Amino acid sequence: MVAQRRELVTAVPGPRSAALQERRVRSVSAGIGAVLPIYIDEASGAILRDVDGNQLIDFASGIAVTSVGNSDPRVVARVREQVEKFTHTCFMVTSYEPYVEVCEQLNELTPGDHEKRSALFNSGAEAVENAVKIARYATGRDAVVAFDHGYHGRTNLTMALTAKAMPYKSGFGPFAGEIYRVPMAYPYRWPTGPERCSAEAFAAFVEMVHAQVGELNTAAVLLEPIQGEGGFIVPAPGFVARVAEWCHQNGIVFIADEVQTGFCRTGDWFASTHENVVPDLITTGKAIGGGLPLAAVTGRAELMNAVHTGGLGGTYGGNPIACAAALGAIETMREDNLVERARQLGGVLRSRLDTLASKYPVIGEVRGRGLMQAVELVSDSGAKTPDPAVTAALTAACHRNGLLTLTCGTFGNVLRFLPPLVISEELLDEGLSVFESALAEVAG
Ligand SMILES: *Cc1c(COP(=O)(O)O)cnc(C)c1O
């Protein structure tokens, strides 16, 4: 176990990380990036210790994965037990209980009390692909509607569903067909102002689908209830519910991509709940596996069961060790009431960020829910000009001082806060003080 405190003993990155980075450059594809080239030796809770002995506060959670903290004791115990029993059979060959139990948990925890079924996969992208397959099969229609600023993965179909060209799509086409993009209800940047955003964005959505796609050709509408990579955009109030209701009226499958927002992150088990939305299908990933690769599609039994037997699957989907880890992570979320914890710490985070926003005009907006919040950084608060340079400088200052933060956003000007939900209030506070010093240094 790594002590839960920040400690710097060398520069970040230090000499051992630098030596490993040289090996990496000689052996690993340059196509794979790194936010901060330090090499982790051990991690627990909300602290990462690198090979030089530096201990960083983790405001990234491996991109919203380690919500229960790194190496959560319940995850570790269940994985140990499972790995000694058996490691793999392939669920499509011979079955095992942990897979069924994860599906039972998903059916219970996701929004709505209708009859549900689940299927397990390895990654968020794979879950999204399968949700689209299911929606197309069940409706007999082809078109899928996705939103500006949306992010759904890096496979061919999910690249097509993702909005941002660099770094996700540029040079990687041609992309899958029958994908249509519509505006997102992005209150901060809505041309006529945030008050009119929900109604106008919904009207634009309906008109575009009607005119350019046709309701009867549309299999699914795919939406993140809070957009992740696109900039932690919280859709204007009521927008998600209007879209879901309209899908329902038109026989279109409404898919909520909760790969990033799911599993207590936003202060509810799922972000759809904040908008009282019950999706037809819901994709999950990231935090579900407590750090092991696992993802799922959960939804209405009649949709999930529409596909012919053998039509869904994969060699590793729902691997028993990943399922054991997920059961440990879900147990921690329940036992430690991480829904409540994300709400409470989210309040602490919001009030500190609001205070900073009132002091530093470079912060154009503070937004998000629970422990999924971000600041959008602008060089001119009137014109709202995105400032990716200040975002990069702030990030570098945080990293130098032992706080791991991430950026996001279509314009690269959003700094996001994604600590493990089990972080102590003291450590959260200390991390925010590092961020505050970075602001004073870069934008003071
Ligand atoms: C990360 C993410 C994905 C892709 O998940 P992978 O496990 O990286 O394939 C899909 N959708 C959303 C909303 C995500 O945040």
The ligand as a Gaussian input file, in Angstrom:
#p B3LYP/6-31G(d) Opt

LIG

0 1
 C      -13.660000       6.021000     -23.150000
 C      -14.963000       6.050000     -23.816000
 C      -15.307000       5.116000     -24.814000
 C      -14.331000       4.095000     -25.344000
 O      -13.933000       3.202000     -24.360000
 P      -12.626000       2.295000     -24.596000
 O      -12.617000       1.363000     -23.433000
 O      -11.459000       3.238000     -24.619000
 O      -12.814000       1.615000     -25.893000
 C      -16.583000       5.167000     -25.339000
 N      -17.475000       6.077000     -24.917000
 C      -17.185000       6.992000     -23.970000
 C      -18.233000       7.951000     -23.539000
 C      -15.915000       7.018000     -23.393000
 O      -15.615000       7.942000     -22.475000

